[in-house]
Amino acid sequence: MVKVTKNIRPTFRMLALGGVLAAAACTPIVKKHGYIPPPEDLAEIKVGVDTRDTVVETIGAPTSSGVVRDSDYYYVASRIRHYGPKRPEVVSRELVAISFDQRGVVRNIERYGLEDGLVIPLERRVTDSSVQDKGFLRQLLGNIGNFNPANIPGVNN
Protein backbone atom coordinates (compact mmCIF):
# COMPACT_ATOMS: atom_id res chain seq x y z
CA MET A 1 0.00 0.00 0.00
CA VAL A 2 1.33 3.40 -0.97
CA LYS A 3 1.32 6.00 1.74
CA VAL A 4 0.33 9.46 0.51
CA THR A 5 1.97 12.26 2.39
CA LYS A 6 0.25 15.53 3.22
CA ASN A 7 2.43 17.43 0.72
CA ILE A 8 1.27 15.33 -2.22
CA ARG A 9 -2.49 15.57 -1.49
CA PRO A 10 -2.84 19.21 -2.69
CA THR A 11 -1.09 18.24 -5.92
CA PHE A 12 -3.61 15.45 -6.55
CA ARG A 13 -6.46 17.84 -5.81
CA MET A 14 -5.12 20.41 -8.26
CA LEU A 15 -4.67 17.76 -10.96
CA ALA A 16 -8.21 16.49 -10.41
CA LEU A 17 -9.60 20.03 -10.53
CA GLY A 18 -7.59 20.74 -13.70
CA GLY A 19 -8.97 17.57 -15.31
CA VAL A 20 -12.53 18.53 -14.46
CA LEU A 21 -12.03 22.07 -15.84
CA ALA A 22 -10.42 20.73 -19.02
CA ALA A 23 -13.32 18.34 -19.58
CA ALA A 24 -15.82 21.17 -19.01
CA ALA A 25 -14.00 23.42 -21.48
CA CYS A 26 -14.27 20.78 -24.20
CA THR A 27 -18.02 20.29 -23.91
CA PRO A 28 -19.99 21.78 -26.77
CA ILE A 29 -22.37 24.63 -26.03
CA VAL A 30 -25.55 24.52 -28.13
CA LYS A 31 -27.67 27.65 -28.44
CA LYS A 32 -31.18 27.66 -29.85
CA HIS A 33 -32.64 30.76 -31.48
CA GLY A 34 -36.01 31.47 -33.04
CA TYR A 35 -39.31 29.67 -33.35
CA ILE A 36 -40.81 27.25 -35.85
CA PRO A 37 -44.50 26.37 -35.46
CA PRO A 38 -45.11 22.63 -35.01
CA PRO A 39 -46.49 20.76 -38.06
CA GLU A 40 -49.90 20.24 -36.42
CA ASP A 41 -50.30 24.03 -35.98
CA LEU A 42 -49.21 24.67 -39.58
CA ALA A 43 -51.81 22.11 -40.74
CA GLU A 44 -54.54 24.36 -39.29
CA ILE A 45 -53.68 27.12 -41.77
CA LYS A 46 -55.71 26.80 -44.97
CA VAL A 47 -54.27 28.14 -48.22
CA GLY A 48 -56.74 30.48 -49.91
CA VAL A 49 -58.78 30.93 -46.71
CA ASP A 50 -56.64 32.24 -43.84
CA THR A 51 -55.39 35.84 -43.69
CA ARG A 52 -52.42 37.55 -42.02
CA ASP A 53 -54.44 38.08 -38.84
CA THR A 54 -55.66 34.49 -38.59
CA VAL A 55 -52.12 33.21 -39.19
CA VAL A 56 -50.82 35.28 -36.26
CA GLU A 57 -53.72 34.06 -34.09
CA THR A 58 -53.08 30.43 -35.03
CA ILE A 59 -49.27 30.12 -34.86
CA GLY A 60 -48.05 33.41 -33.41
CA ALA A 61 -46.16 36.40 -34.74
CA PRO A 62 -43.44 35.72 -37.33
CA THR A 63 -39.73 35.87 -36.56
CA SER A 64 -39.48 38.38 -39.40
CA SER A 65 -41.41 39.54 -42.40
CA GLY A 66 -40.47 40.67 -45.88
CA VAL A 67 -38.93 44.07 -46.49
CA VAL A 68 -41.99 45.31 -48.35
CA ARG A 69 -44.99 46.32 -46.26
CA ASP A 70 -47.63 43.56 -46.07
CA SER A 71 -45.12 41.01 -47.35
CA ASP A 72 -44.54 37.35 -46.50
CA TYR A 73 -44.04 35.93 -42.98
CA TYR A 74 -40.90 34.01 -42.05
CA TYR A 75 -40.48 31.75 -39.03
CA VAL A 76 -36.83 30.84 -38.44
CA ALA A 77 -35.20 28.55 -35.87
CA SER A 78 -31.47 27.82 -35.60
CA ARG A 79 -29.26 25.60 -33.48
CA ILE A 80 -25.64 26.75 -33.23
CA ARG A 81 -22.88 24.67 -31.63
CA HIS A 82 -19.81 26.31 -30.14
CA TYR A 83 -17.03 23.90 -29.28
CA GLY A 84 -14.01 25.28 -27.41
CA PRO A 85 -11.85 27.64 -29.45
CA LYS A 86 -13.45 26.65 -32.76
CA ARG A 87 -15.71 28.98 -34.71
CA PRO A 88 -19.45 28.49 -33.96
CA GLU A 89 -21.13 26.08 -36.38
CA VAL A 90 -24.76 26.11 -37.52
CA VAL A 91 -26.02 22.60 -36.72
CA SER A 92 -29.56 23.09 -37.99
CA ARG A 93 -31.68 25.86 -39.41
CA GLU A 94 -35.32 25.65 -40.39
CA LEU A 95 -37.39 28.26 -42.16
CA VAL A 96 -41.14 28.34 -42.70
CA ALA A 97 -42.20 30.90 -45.31
CA ILE A 98 -45.86 31.86 -45.57
CA SER A 99 -46.64 33.97 -48.62
CA PHE A 100 -49.76 36.07 -49.15
CA ASP A 101 -51.54 37.45 -52.20
CA GLN A 102 -52.51 41.12 -52.72
CA ARG A 103 -55.64 40.67 -50.57
CA GLY A 104 -53.61 39.33 -47.61
CA VAL A 105 -54.84 35.74 -48.01
CA VAL A 106 -52.39 32.82 -47.62
CA ARG A 107 -51.04 31.84 -51.04
CA ASN A 108 -48.40 29.25 -50.08
CA ILE A 109 -46.63 27.62 -47.12
CA GLU A 110 -43.08 26.37 -47.63
CA ARG A 111 -40.61 24.72 -45.26
CA TYR A 112 -36.83 24.76 -45.79
CA GLY A 113 -33.87 23.27 -43.92
CA LEU A 114 -30.10 23.14 -44.23
CA GLU A 115 -30.42 20.22 -46.63
CA ASP A 116 -32.22 22.53 -49.08
CA GLY A 117 -29.24 24.78 -49.66
CA LEU A 118 -26.43 26.84 -48.24
CA VAL A 119 -26.37 28.34 -44.76
CA ILE A 120 -27.38 31.97 -45.10
CA PRO A 121 -26.23 34.09 -42.17
CA LEU A 122 -29.16 35.90 -40.60
CA GLU A 123 -28.14 39.31 -39.39
CA ARG A 124 -29.53 42.76 -38.99
CA ARG A 125 -28.37 45.37 -41.43
CA VAL A 126 -27.35 48.57 -39.69
CA THR A 127 -26.36 51.75 -41.45
CA ASP A 128 -22.67 52.42 -40.93
CA SER A 129 -21.63 55.68 -39.35
CA SER A 130 -18.37 57.52 -39.70
CA VAL A 131 -17.85 57.24 -35.94
CA GLN A 132 -16.82 53.57 -36.00
CA ASP A 133 -13.12 53.97 -36.68
CA LYS A 134 -12.55 56.97 -34.44
CA GLY A 135 -11.92 56.92 -30.72
CA PHE A 136 -13.62 59.33 -28.33
CA LEU A 137 -10.64 61.69 -28.07
CA ARG A 138 -10.21 61.83 -31.87
CA GLN A 139 -13.92 62.65 -32.29
CA LEU A 140 -13.72 65.35 -29.62
CA LEU A 141 -10.59 66.97 -31.05
CA GLY A 142 -11.91 66.62 -34.59
CA ASN A 143 -14.78 68.97 -33.77
CA ILE A 144 -12.49 71.84 -32.78
CA GLY A 145 -13.02 74.58 -35.31
CA ASN A 146 -16.35 73.12 -36.49
CA PHE A 147 -18.30 74.77 -33.66
CA ASN A 148 -20.44 77.77 -34.59
CA PRO A 149 -22.58 79.36 -31.82
CA ALA A 150 -24.94 80.80 -34.45
CA ASN A 151 -26.14 77.24 -35.21
CA ILE A 152 -27.38 76.66 -31.66
CA PRO A 153 -31.16 77.23 -31.37
CA GLY A 154 -32.14 79.93 -28.88
CA VAL A 155 -28.79 81.74 -28.98
CA ASN A 156 -29.17 85.31 -30.20
CA ASN A 157 -26.16 87.05 -31.72
N, C-alpha and C positions, 0 to 999 in steps of 0.2 A: 504494500500500500504506500502510495506517495503522500508525503506529508507536505501540505501547502503552508508556506509561511505567511505571516501577516503582510509582508512587503509585496508578495506576488498577487494577493487577492485584488487590490485596486487595479492592477494591470489586466487581470481577467475581466473585471467589470468594465473597464474602458474598451477592451476588445469586443465584448458582447454588445455594449452600447453602440460601438462603431458599426458592427455587423447589422444591428437592427436598423440604424439610420441609413446605411447603404442600401439595405433591402427596401426601405420605404422610399428612398430617392429613385429607385428603379421601377416603381409601380406606375403604370400608366394612369393618367388623369383624363377622364372622359367627361366632356361638357356637352349638355344638350341645350339647343336653342330652338325657339319657334314652336309652332303648333300645326299639326295636320289633323283634320277631322277624321274620325274613324270611318271605315267603309259603310257601316250601317247608317251613320248620320248622312253621309253623302248620298246614299240610296234614297233618302227621303226627298231629295231635291229633284224636281221634275223639269226636264228640258222643255222649253216652250210654255211652261206654266208659271214657275216661280220667278220672282223679281228680286232686285237687289235687297230690298227690305226683308223679304221672307228668307233669303239666304242667310242674312245676318242673324235673324231670329232662330233659324234652324241650327246652324253650325258655328255661329259667332263671327265676330269682326275679322276681316282678313289681316294677315301679317303685313301685307302691303297691297297697293292697287296700282294700276297703270299710271303713267305720267299724264295722260290726258284726263280731264275731268269726266266723271261717269264712265270710267274705263273698266277693264277686267279686274277680278279679285285674284290674289295670289296668297296661298297658304304655304309656308315654307318651314321645314324642320330640318335641323342639322345635328349630327353628332360628330364632335371633333376630339381626337385623341392626342394628348400631349405626353410624350414619353421622354423624361429626362432632358438632356440638352438638345434633343432633336427638334426640328421644326414641327409645329402642330400639323396633324394630318386629318383631312376630312374623311371620316369613316363611312358616313352615310348622309345623304341629302335627298329629301323628298320634296316635291313641289306639286301642289294641286292648283290648277288654273281654271277658273270659272269665267267664261266669256259671256258677254251680254250683247243683245242687238240694240238698235237705236231706241227702242221703247223701254229698255231696261229689263227685258225678259231674258232668262238664261238661254243661251244659244248652244253652249257646249261645256262639258266638264272633262278635263284631261289630267292625268296623273303621270309624273315623271320621276325618275330616280337616277342615281349615278350611272347605272347601266345604260341609260338612254343617251349619254353623251359625256362631254367634258365637265369638270368641276368649274363652275363659274363663281368667282368670289363675289359674295354679297356684301356691299359696303355702301355707306352713305357718301354722296358726292357733296363736298363742301367747297364753296368758292374760296380760292386762295387769296390771301391778303399779302401785302408787301411787308407786313410786320414779321413774318415767320423767320427770316434769316437775320434779324437784327436783335441784339440784346437790348435790355431796358436802357442802359446808359447811352448806347448809340442812338436810340430813338429820341431820348431826351436831348442830347447834344445836337442831334440833327435838326431839331426844331428851332434852334437859336437863329435868329434872323428871319424866320418865317412868321413871327408873331406880329400882328397888327391890331392895336387896340380899337381901331375903327370898325373892325369886323365883329366885335363883341356886342350883342344886343343889349340895349339899355344904357350904353356908355355914350354920353354926348360929348362931342369935341367942339 
